[in-house]
Amino acid sequence: MRIAAIAPALIATLVSAGALAADMLPLKQGLYVPANRPCKGASNAEIVNYWGGNSSFGSSQAECKISKLARKGNVFTITDKCADIRGGGEIVGGPTVVTITNPTNFSMDGKAYRYCGTQVQF
């Protein structure tokens, strides 16, 4: 009986927590490479990642979280906070403008990227 009484509150909590964890960008989670490069054999320097939630675009050397996001159509201006994975220090940068064509393609800094799955292909 007691479980039945708390079930609605528990469900409401889980639903609201799921809403908070929604992806901030309409992209598929995983790894992206320059559109003119094959997925297999892409170097770490070319690969960027997006893992959903409040993650921003990371690389093999940095982990980034979105701190501010503005959207106008399919153009997103992202301000993020990044940390150097190896040294732990903060990486400072300005806002980044990203144009998202569809859930598997975007352009950033004048370069087009495409989706390559969730694991590096050697």
C-alpha positions as CSV (number, residue, x, y, z in Angstrom):
1,M,0.0,0.0,0.0
2,R,2.7,2.5,0.9
3,I,4.5,2.0,-2.4
4,A,1.3,2.8,-4.3
5,A,1.1,6.1,-2.3
6,I,4.6,7.2,-3.3
7,A,4.6,5.9,-6.9
8,P,3.1,9.1,-8.4
9,A,5.7,11.3,-6.7
10,L,8.5,9.0,-7.8
11,I,7.3,9.0,-11.4
12,A,7.0,12.8,-11.4
13,T,10.6,13.1,-10.1
14,L,12.0,10.8,-12.7
15,V,10.1,12.5,-15.5
16,S,11.4,16.0,-14.4
17,A,15.0,14.7,-14.1
18,G,14.8,13.3,-17.6
19,A,13.7,16.7,-18.9
20,L,16.7,18.3,-17.3
21,A,19.0,15.8,-18.9
22,A,17.7,16.5,-22.5
23,D,20.4,17.2,-25.1
24,M,21.0,20.9,-25.6
25,L,21.9,20.4,-29.3
26,P,19.9,18.5,-31.9
27,L,22.7,16.1,-32.8
28,K,23.3,12.4,-32.5
29,Q,25.7,11.5,-29.7
30,G,29.1,10.3,-30.8
31,L,32.1,11.1,-32.9
32,Y,32.3,13.5,-35.9
33,V,35.0,13.9,-38.5
34,P,35.6,16.5,-41.2
35,A,33.1,15.8,-44.0
36,N,35.8,15.1,-46.5
37,R,37.6,12.5,-44.4
38,P,36.7,8.8,-44.0
39,C,35.7,7.7,-40.5
40,K,38.2,4.9,-40.5
41,G,41.7,6.2,-39.8
42,A,40.7,9.7,-38.8
43,S,43.3,11.2,-36.5
44,N,42.6,12.3,-32.9
45,A,43.3,15.9,-34.0
46,E,40.4,15.7,-36.6
47,I,37.8,14.0,-34.4
48,V,35.4,16.0,-32.3
49,N,32.8,14.5,-30.0
50,Y,29.4,15.3,-28.7
51,W,27.9,13.2,-25.9
52,G,24.5,15.0,-25.3
53,G,23.1,16.6,-22.2
54,N,25.0,19.8,-21.5
55,S,28.1,18.5,-23.3
56,S,29.7,20.8,-25.8
57,F,32.1,19.7,-28.6
58,G,35.1,18.0,-27.1
59,S,38.3,16.5,-28.5
60,S,40.9,13.9,-27.5
61,Q,42.5,16.6,-25.3
62,A,39.5,18.5,-23.8
63,E,36.1,17.9,-22.1
64,C,33.6,20.7,-22.5
65,K,30.3,21.7,-21.0
66,I,27.9,24.3,-22.4
67,S,27.6,27.3,-20.1
68,K,25.4,29.5,-22.4
69,L,23.5,28.7,-25.6
70,A,21.7,30.9,-28.1
71,R,19.7,29.6,-31.0
72,K,18.4,31.3,-34.2
73,G,16.9,28.7,-36.5
74,N,19.6,26.0,-37.1
75,V,22.4,28.3,-36.0
76,F,23.7,27.9,-32.4
77,T,26.1,30.1,-30.6
78,I,27.7,28.2,-27.8
79,T,29.8,29.4,-24.9
80,D,31.4,26.6,-23.1
81,K,33.8,25.8,-20.3
82,C,36.5,23.3,-21.2
83,A,39.1,21.4,-19.2
84,D,42.3,19.9,-20.4
85,I,41.9,16.2,-19.9
86,R,45.6,15.6,-19.1
87,G,46.5,18.7,-17.2
88,G,43.1,19.6,-15.7
89,G,43.5,23.3,-16.4
90,E,40.8,25.4,-17.9
91,I,40.8,26.1,-21.6
92,V,39.6,29.6,-22.4
93,G,37.9,30.4,-25.7
94,G,35.2,32.6,-27.1
95,P,31.7,31.7,-28.3
96,T,31.5,29.2,-31.1
97,V,29.0,29.4,-33.9
98,V,27.6,26.0,-35.1
99,T,25.2,25.5,-38.0
100,I,23.4,22.2,-37.6
101,T,22.2,20.8,-40.9
102,N,20.6,17.7,-39.5
103,P,21.2,15.3,-36.6
104,T,24.4,13.9,-38.2
105,N,25.9,16.9,-39.9
106,F,27.1,20.4,-38.7
107,S,29.6,23.0,-39.6
108,M,31.8,24.9,-37.1
109,D,34.7,27.3,-37.7
110,G,34.2,27.1,-41.5
111,K,34.6,23.3,-41.5
112,A,31.8,20.7,-42.2
113,Y,31.6,17.6,-40.0
114,R,29.7,14.3,-40.3
115,Y,28.7,11.6,-37.9
116,C,30.9,8.5,-37.5
117,G,29.3,6.4,-34.7
118,T,30.3,6.1,-31.1
119,Q,33.6,4.4,-31.3
120,V,36.9,5.4,-33.1
121,Q,37.5,3.3,-36.2
122,F,41.1,2.2,-36.8
